[in-house]
Amino acid sequence: MNFMNKKIMILGAIVIFLALLSIFSNIDLFYSDTINNNNKNVNYDFENGSETKEFEEIIDPKSSSLSQYTTLTTYSVNPVDSVAISSDGNYIAVGSNPSGKVYLFNKTSTKSIWEYTISGDGVRSIAISDNGSYIVAGTEFGDIYLFNKTSNITTWKYSGPGCIYRVSMSSDGFYFATSNLNNRVYMFNRTSKVPMWTYDTGSDVYSVAISADGKYLAAGTQSTGTYLFNTTNIDNPFIRNFNSGPTIMSVAISSDGSYIITAVMSGSVRLFHKSSSSYLWAHGGSDCWSVDISADGNYMVAARMGGQTCLYDRSGLIWSNDIIGNGWRATISEDGNYIAIGTITLNKVYYYHRAISEPYWNCSMSGEVRGVDLSADGKYLAAGSQGGMYRLFSSVNPKNFTLSTDADALDIDGSFNLNWTESNGADNYTIYESDAYITDLGAGVTKLATDIVDLGYKVSNKLTGDYYYLIRSYNETGTCFTNCIHIKVLLPPGSFNLNTDADPIDTDGSFDLTWSTSTDADNYSVYVSNTTISQIDEDCIEIVSGLVAQYSYSISGLGSGDYYYAVVAFNLVGNETSNCVLVKVKIPPQPFSIDTDADDPDIDGSFNITWSESIGADNYSVYISSSFITEIDNDCTELQNGIEILNYTVKGLTSGYHYFVVVAFNETGNATSDNCITVHVQIPPGPFNLGSDAGNPDYTGKFNLTWSKSNGAANYSVYTCNSTIYSTVQPYIILLQEGITILNYSISTWTGIHYYIVVAYNDTGFTLSNCISVDVRIPPNPLQLTSTADPIDKDGSFLLSWNNSLGADNYSVFISNSFITQIDGSCTEEASDLEVLTFPINDKESGNYYYVIVAYNLYGNEISNCINIIVERIPLPFTMSSEADDPDYSGAFYLNWTESLYARNYSIYHYNSTITEINDTITMIAEGLTNLSYWISGLESGNHYFIAVAYSMYDNVTSNCIEITVIIKKDVYSLPPASGGGDDGGGGGEDEAIPFGHFYLLFALFSVIMLLIIMRRRLFLKKK
């Protein structure tokens, strides 16, 4: 290694060391979002909390009477835009906008556990896990922060586009999702800041709601509806889009993901089940900005901008209540019993029990109420406002309790028990009864019993009707209400009598049945039998049912016989049978008419003759004739007699005109049908079957259709279509050939599923064969590859072109350094899935290249011809120079030149004048050189001209011409370099001059003489 190489290596090592030092000084080895305020790390005492910060109102709603609440704590805070409370109410997360602060509080302290400041951004949305361990916050500018309750240091931060309008978290805090104003839903789990998946909805996403286990996610958008996702199906989470209307401002989902409720800005609230895109119900009204749903999906609440609070169940609206102020946020407890509404006008919070439409209480806040959230049991309420005044309420009222009953779904005796669980803290109970769902204690609600201290009450002797019950518990500070239950009492029908206006012997078979009213009956059915009816059994025939508020029924058209009638009264819980009445009927056959379902003309000789009933007839006979029938005589033939039904099937008639009548008989006489019908029979070709010899699938597209003979057919036509053929006039059907008299037809077609039928024709009609399909799968057709490259391509850029391979879906380009006969490991794929017929090759180095194109479709591939392209790049310009002096006194020096890119070797030319071209007068002094210098020596005095020529295999390029003036001094000699010159340069020679040559010779001669003298002197002295 020479000295210069050593210097370069030492310098490189110093540069690398400095670069590494710079890099490591800027790397944060552990990802974190540590807060730095005034260049100091912020430390928090998590046990005692930090200084008092702005906070939200925490309310125990059960603590108050209907009109009052108890204030425990008041805070002075900055504006709050979002709040979230843990299921047990112990932890509250608060987001401040625009100040950009995140707070975590414990309900027991007025001081925050910790706070986090986001510089230059506002917290728009916040969510907390059930146990308060995890908090996620979304900002105006699209950042998402994940926290653990133990520290204000972020677990991780994700930065994305668009305002984070809403965040929603699973119960355990493992999964959460965000709605962004950039048309996307983002799904995360807490282990990574990289989204599990994102989904483009095509419009801004205003709201998201995730199921308790994190499996299902609902998202409401500005203009593309509501989406439902399976969050665990990362590759394809989309399930369906609900028909929810435009501008979905809020969505909520039940714990198991089964029910989804949406709030539409235009006012519609809609409930969906996850199994269908259609809504279960929709409820209109003023603009709706917020909805929530109970854990089991049984109850839903909506806050409307028109000032209404609406409570729903799975069947629709339960009650609606007008409040003061535009509803901005709605929340409901997990059991659906408690509701809170925050308003942005008059700045109030309203609190309800779902049994009563009137609020328990309302609380005025200082500023718009932007966030409300209830604990799972509804005991604690967090409410945040823009004015920053927040309160905490504690429980002193009777506690929540539940009403139930032992009544059946339909109570059939009017006696049952009401039972309720204990309301902790209650002194006594009052029972309320009404004939409608109890939403308030106004008109229509009756106190059934008061001052009850037991947990049950017996109700007796109720008549049929709907009864609604509600229990109210009392103590000295307030009250609490149960759920409202519904009991439907329905007593069985009462007894009644049946009568008739028929004569003792009825001769026309028409009369009326009438009966008295059966109390509590919903409807009546009439039964007939041929024996006395003592009970309704298999011998009875129901002739009419479901008669409502109708106490008579007309009977007509009866034939002779004895008829026994009874009427049965029904309701949902029982029935009552009337007395039985007998009607005796004796009448001759009555006029009737006949008809047929035969076509005109009839094409198979088989059809039905039907007739209306001849009142009184016992049976019928059918007659046929070759001429119109005016009476039954010898020209008529009886086809069938003793028929007791009202139709007869005619079979096997030949072509021609046929005439029919029917005669009705009973023991008292007969009656001929009022009309004689004519049937014209023309039989078309008979049925036949179509088949083919095509493969399954067929890889040639060439096959034969063959079919069996159709009796009576004169000729055949062949049709094809791209779908099953059921008619010769259906869309896209194509006639391939008509007038065929043989039983086969040859097909030549292309890839696809082709359907075929054959139609047989004669003078009277046509018959279609069965429809068959042939699946043709033809690989791509051969193709020819060409190029724009010259026989010897000099720039390495050319265009590959090929003809369209019929049937090909796409193409691939393969390259090799040897002739390609098949695609194997020796080939390299340069391009794939091409749908065009050209491919540009650019800037190839010199070499020998072989190309093929492969055409592909679903059924195979086809390789083109292989073409060979030889690339020999033209040497690029270069420059020649020398190390000679000006003038040069030695006639020996180096010629040097820069590298000519793509050159294989160089030649040096010499002449006595400027060289403008290489010809026979120019002297080549060296050739085949591969380095970039050449040693010149032995030149005589004069002007010398040199050029270098760079050669590739098929072309060359010339350097500049340089001029060197040589003046030789006789006592000047020149030696070539110690190394003998360049790798290919000539060394010195016998003609090379030695500078100061005569001086060196004299000095050498002098030295020899002096040496001889010294030696001689030493010999002399020695002898002496």
Secondary structure, DSSP 8 states (H G I E B T S, - for coil): --HHHHHHHHHHHHHHHHHHHHHHHT--SS--B--EETTEE----TTT--SB----EEE-GGGS-SS------EEE-----EEEE-TTSSEEEEEETTTTEEEEEETT-SBEEEEEE-TT--EEEEEE-TTS-EEEEEETTSEEEEEETTEEEEEEEEE-SS-EEEEEE-TTSSEEEEEETTSEEEEEETT-SS-SEEEE-SS-EEEEEE-TTS-EEEEEESSS-EEEEETT-SS--EEEEE---S-EEEEEE-TTS-EEEEEETTS-EEEEETT-SSEEEEE--S-EEEEEE-TTSSEEEEEETTSEEEEEETTEEEEEEE-SS-EEEEEE-TTS-EEEEEESSS-EEEEEETT-SS-SEEEE-SS-EEEEEE-TTS--EEEEESS-EEEB----S-----EEE---SEESSS-EEEEE---TT-SEEEEEEESS--SSSSTTEEEEEEEE-SSEEEE----SEEEEEEEEEE-SS-EEE---EEEEE--------EEE---SEESSS-EEEEE---TT--EEEEEEESS--SS-STT-EEEEEEE-S--EEEE----SEEEEEEEEEEETTEEEE---EEEEE--------EEE---SSBSSS-EEEEE---TT-SEEEEEEESS--SS-STT-EEEEEEE-SSEEEE----SEEEEEEEEEEETTEEEE-S--EEEEE--------EEE---SSBSSSEEEEEE---TT--EEEEEEESS----TTSTT-EEEEEEE-SSEEEEE--SEEEEEEEEEEETTEEEE---EEEEE--------EEE---SEESSS-EEEEE---TT-SEEEEEEESS--SS-STT-EEEEEEE-SSEEEE----SEEEEEEEEEEETTEEEE---EEEEE--------EEE---SSBSSS-EEEEE---TT--EEEEEEESS---S--TTSEEEEEEE-SSEEEE----SEEEEEEEEEE-SS-EEE---EEEEE---TT------TT-SSSSS----TT---TTHHHHHHHHHHHHHHHHHHHHHHHHHHH-
